[in-house]
Amino acid sequence: MPFDKEFLLIGLKWQLSKIHNSSTSTDTTQSARNFGFIFDERLSFSDKISALSKSCYHHIRALRCIRPYLDLHTAKTVATSTVHSKLDCCNSLYYRLPKFQINHLQHIQNALARTVVQAPKFKHITPILKSLHRLKVPEQIEYKIISLTYKILNTTQPSYLYDLVSIQPPHGHNTRSSPYVTLIKPSSSLKVTHRSFRHASPHLWNQLPTSVRIPHPNYLSPSQRPSFKHASLTCYTLLSPPITFSLFHSELKTYLFRKSYPPPSFFWD
């Protein structure tokens, strides 16, 4: 059975208006599905979030019906498999979306959390999410991007992402040079490019605390130094890192959890 072909043009508003107003006749669509994810011509993902919301709330209503017959552990398992899996799928693409779009996703997570613990609709959500050990949506997006960055620094895979990052080489014994792996930030004046992995990866990675960052081999003793393979003039491949996979993700989760739920501030007169 042949598949229907869709032609989607992606660009900035002024670029798309030029094409739509031109005399050239192009039969295009405003959104198209690719590997299960809905892309639109301006990468606003509004169609995707609308479809995701409809699907998630359907599962939340179903879970609410059977929740009285489930224990907490089973309810959490059902929630993860039916809703959280959808929220987390390809969520790195939501990086730096407008706040109202992120709020739509957060409302889904909030509704699910209240259903899992059988809380009233208007009960304060922060203690509930903390009790379930769930990162809020913005931090879950950051978790995905940083995890991908860690993976490609240590495995060079996937290659199409590995080619997008470059490690800042240390400048001799310069005291201002970071003793930890620092990624080069590309420059661009277009805001839309700041949502790309090329920009998001170094921005988020360089903000990590030292407990999570990978030490640069040039600052380690020879016995501590991992294998470090020269790949290009500005990009290296880090292998056998001093911080293990499990420890890195544990520290990362702790860091982002504190970011999701910062301790209360006390002000003194």
Contacts in CASP RR format, 6 or more apart in sequence:
PFRMAT RR
TARGET T0000
AUTHOR 0000-0000-0000
METHOD contacts of the structure
MODEL  1
MPFDKEFLLIGLKWQLSKIHNSSTSTDTTQSARNFGFIFDERLSFSDKIS
ALSKSCYHHIRALRCIRPYLDLHTAKTVATSTVHSKLDCCNSLYYRLPKF
QINHLQHIQNALARTVVQAPKFKHITPILKSLHRLKVPEQIEYKIISLTY
KILNTTQPSYLYDLVSIQPPHGHNTRSSPYVTLIKPSSSLKVTHRSFRHA
SPHLWNQLPTSVRIPHPNYLSPSQRPSFKHASLTCYTLLSPPITFSLFHS
ELKTYLFRKSYPPPSFFWD
6 29 0 8 1.000
6 32 0 8 1.000
7 26 0 8 1.000
7 27 0 8 1.000
7 28 0 8 1.000
7 29 0 8 1.000
8 28 0 8 1.000
8 29 0 8 1.000
8 30 0 8 1.000
8 31 0 8 1.000
8 32 0 8 1.000
8 39 0 8 1.000
8 40 0 8 1.000
8 41 0 8 1.000
9 16 0 8 1.000
9 19 0 8 1.000
9 26 0 8 1.000
9 28 0 8 1.000
9 41 0 8 1.000
10 39 0 8 1.000
10 41 0 8 1.000
10 42 0 8 1.000
10 43 0 8 1.000
11 41 0 8 1.000
11 42 0 8 1.000
11 43 0 8 1.000
12 42 0 8 1.000
12 190 0 8 1.000
12 192 0 8 1.000
13 42 0 8 1.000
16 41 0 8 1.000
16 42 0 8 1.000
19 26 0 8 1.000
28 41 0 8 1.000
30 40 0 8 1.000
30 41 0 8 1.000
30 47 0 8 1.000
31 38 0 8 1.000
31 39 0 8 1.000
31 40 0 8 1.000
31 41 0 8 1.000
31 47 0 8 1.000
31 48 0 8 1.000
32 38 0 8 1.000
32 39 0 8 1.000
33 39 0 8 1.000
37 48 0 8 1.000
37 89 0 8 1.000
37 90 0 8 1.000
37 93 0 8 1.000
38 45 0 8 1.000
38 47 0 8 1.000
38 48 0 8 1.000
38 51 0 8 1.000
39 45 0 8 1.000
39 48 0 8 1.000
40 46 0 8 1.000
40 47 0 8 1.000
40 48 0 8 1.000
43 192 0 8 1.000
43 195 0 8 1.000
44 97 0 8 1.000
44 98 0 8 1.000
44 101 0 8 1.000
45 93 0 8 1.000
45 94 0 8 1.000
45 97 0 8 1.000
45 101 0 8 1.000
46 101 0 8 1.000
49 101 0 8 1.000
49 104 0 8 1.000
49 105 0 8 1.000
52 86 0 8 1.000
52 87 0 8 1.000
52 105 0 8 1.000
52 108 0 8 1.000
53 104 0 8 1.000
53 108 0 8 1.000
55 86 0 8 1.000
56 83 0 8 1.000
56 86 0 8 1.000
56 87 0 8 1.000
56 108 0 8 1.000
56 112 0 8 1.000
57 108 0 8 1.000
57 111 0 8 1.000
59 82 0 8 1.000
59 83 0 8 1.000
60 83 0 8 1.000
60 108 0 8 1.000
60 111 0 8 1.000
60 112 0 8 1.000
60 115 0 8 1.000
62 82 0 8 1.000
63 75 0 8 1.000
63 78 0 8 1.000
63 79 0 8 1.000
63 82 0 8 1.000
63 83 0 8 1.000
63 112 0 8 1.000
63 115 0 8 1.000
63 116 0 8 1.000
64 115 0 8 1.000
67 75 0 8 1.000
67 115 0 8 1.000
67 116 0 8 1.000
67 118 0 8 1.000
68 118 0 8 1.000
70 78 0 8 1.000
72 116 0 8 1.000
72 117 0 8 1.000
75 115 0 8 1.000
75 116 0 8 1.000
76 116 0 8 1.000
76 132 0 8 1.000
79 112 0 8 1.000
79 115 0 8 1.000
79 116 0 8 1.000
83 108 0 8 1.000
83 112 0 8 1.000
84 109 0 8 1.000
84 112 0 8 1.000
84 134 0 8 1.000
87 105 0 8 1.000
87 108 0 8 1.000
87 109 0 8 1.000
87 137 0 8 1.000
87 140 0 8 1.000
88 140 0 8 1.000
88 144 0 8 1.000
91 137 0 8 1.000
91 140 0 8 1.000
91 141 0 8 1.000
91 144 0 8 1.000
92 141 0 8 1.000
92 144 0 8 1.000
92 145 0 8 1.000
92 148 0 8 1.000
92 197 0 8 1.000
92 200 0 8 1.000
94 101 0 8 1.000
94 102 0 8 1.000
94 105 0 8 1.000
94 137 0 8 1.000
94 141 0 8 1.000
95 141 0 8 1.000
95 142 0 8 1.000
95 145 0 8 1.000
95 195 0 8 1.000
95 200 0 8 1.000
96 194 0 8 1.000
96 195 0 8 1.000
96 200 0 8 1.000
97 195 0 8 1.000
102 137 0 8 1.000
102 138 0 8 1.000
105 137 0 8 1.000
106 136 0 8 1.000
106 137 0 8 1.000
109 129 0 8 1.000
109 134 0 8 1.000
109 136 0 8 1.000
109 137 0 8 1.000
110 125 0 8 1.000
110 129 0 8 1.000
113 119 0 8 1.000
113 125 0 8 1.000
113 128 0 8 1.000
113 129 0 8 1.000
113 132 0 8 1.000
113 134 0 8 1.000
114 120 0 8 1.000
114 121 0 8 1.000
114 123 0 8 1.000
114 125 0 8 1.000
114 128 0 8 1.000
116 132 0 8 1.000
117 128 0 8 1.000
117 131 0 8 1.000
117 132 0 8 1.000
119 128 0 8 1.000
126 261 0 8 1.000
129 136 0 8 1.000
129 260 0 8 1.000
129 261 0 8 1.000
130 261 0 8 1.000
133 257 0 8 1.000
134 140 0 8 1.000
135 143 0 8 1.000
135 253 0 8 1.000
135 256 0 8 1.000
135 257 0 8 1.000
135 260 0 8 1.000
136 260 0 8 1.000
138 260 0 8 1.000
139 256 0 8 1.000
139 257 0 8 1.000
139 259 0 8 1.000
139 260 0 8 1.000
140 256 0 8 1.000
142 204 0 8 1.000
142 256 0 8 1.000
143 252 0 8 1.000
143 253 0 8 1.000
143 256 0 8 1.000
145 197 0 8 1.000
145 200 0 8 1.000
145 201 0 8 1.000
145 204 0 8 1.000
146 201 0 8 1.000
146 204 0 8 1.000
146 205 0 8 1.000
146 208 0 8 1.000
146 252 0 8 1.000
147 249 0 8 1.000
147 252 0 8 1.000
148 161 0 8 1.000
148 197 0 8 1.000
148 201 0 8 1.000
149 165 0 8 1.000
149 183 0 8 1.000
149 201 0 8 1.000
149 204 0 8 1.000
149 205 0 8 1.000
150 214 0 8 1.000
150 245 0 8 1.000
150 248 0 8 1.000
150 252 0 8 1.000
151 157 0 8 1.000
152 158 0 8 1.000
152 161 0 8 1.000
152 162 0 8 1.000
152 165 0 8 1.000
153 165 0 8 1.000
153 167 0 8 1.000
153 181 0 8 1.000
153 214 0 8 1.000
153 237 0 8 1.000
153 238 0 8 1.000
153 241 0 8 1.000
154 238 0 8 1.000
154 239 0 8 1.000
154 241 0 8 1.000
156 162 0 8 1.000
156 231 0 8 1.000
156 237 0 8 1.000
161 197 0 8 1.000
164 197 0 8 1.000
164 198 0 8 1.000
164 201 0 8 1.000
165 183 0 8 1.000
165 184 0 8 1.000
165 198 0 8 1.000
165 201 0 8 1.000
165 202 0 8 1.000
165 235 0 8 1.000
166 183 0 8 1.000
166 184 0 8 1.000
166 232 0 8 1.000
166 234 0 8 1.000
166 235 0 8 1.000
167 181 0 8 1.000
167 182 0 8 1.000
167 183 0 8 1.000
167 184 0 8 1.000
167 234 0 8 1.000
167 235 0 8 1.000
167 236 0 8 1.000
167 238 0 8 1.000
168 178 0 8 1.000
168 182 0 8 1.000
168 183 0 8 1.000
168 184 0 8 1.000
168 234 0 8 1.000
169 234 0 8 1.000
169 236 0 8 1.000
170 177 0 8 1.000
170 178 0 8 1.000
170 216 0 8 1.000
170 218 0 8 1.000
170 219 0 8 1.000
171 177 0 8 1.000
172 218 0 8 1.000
178 216 0 8 1.000
179 215 0 8 1.000
179 216 0 8 1.000
179 219 0 8 1.000
180 210 0 8 1.000
180 213 0 8 1.000
180 214 0 8 1.000
180 215 0 8 1.000
180 216 0 8 1.000
181 205 0 8 1.000
181 213 0 8 1.000
181 214 0 8 1.000
181 215 0 8 1.000
181 216 0 8 1.000
181 238 0 8 1.000
182 202 0 8 1.000
182 205 0 8 1.000
182 206 0 8 1.000
182 216 0 8 1.000
183 201 0 8 1.000
183 202 0 8 1.000
183 205 0 8 1.000
183 206 0 8 1.000
184 202 0 8 1.000
184 234 0 8 1.000
185 199 0 8 1.000
185 202 0 8 1.000
185 203 0 8 1.000
185 206 0 8 1.000
186 198 0 8 1.000
186 199 0 8 1.000
186 202 0 8 1.000
188 194 0 8 1.000
188 199 0 8 1.000
193 199 0 8 1.000
194 200 0 8 1.000
194 203 0 8 1.000
205 213 0 8 1.000
208 252 0 8 1.000
208 255 0 8 1.000
209 255 0 8 1.000
211 251 0 8 1.000
211 255 0 8 1.000
212 243 0 8 1.000
212 248 0 8 1.000
212 251 0 8 1.000
212 252 0 8 1.000
212 255 0 8 1.000
214 238 0 8 1.000
214 241 0 8 1.000
214 242 0 8 1.000
214 243 0 8 1.000
215 242 0 8 1.000
217 225 0 8 1.000
217 226 0 8 1.000
217 228 0 8 1.000
217 238 0 8 1.000
220 226 0 8 1.000
220 242 0 8 1.000
224 242 0 8 1.000
226 238 0 8 1.000
226 239 0 8 1.000
226 240 0 8 1.000
226 241 0 8 1.000
226 242 0 8 1.000
227 239 0 8 1.000
227 240 0 8 1.000
228 236 0 8 1.000
228 237 0 8 1.000
228 238 0 8 1.000
228 239 0 8 1.000
229 236 0 8 1.000
229 237 0 8 1.000
229 239 0 8 1.000
230 236 0 8 1.000
231 237 0 8 1.000
241 248 0 8 1.000
243 251 0 8 1.000
END
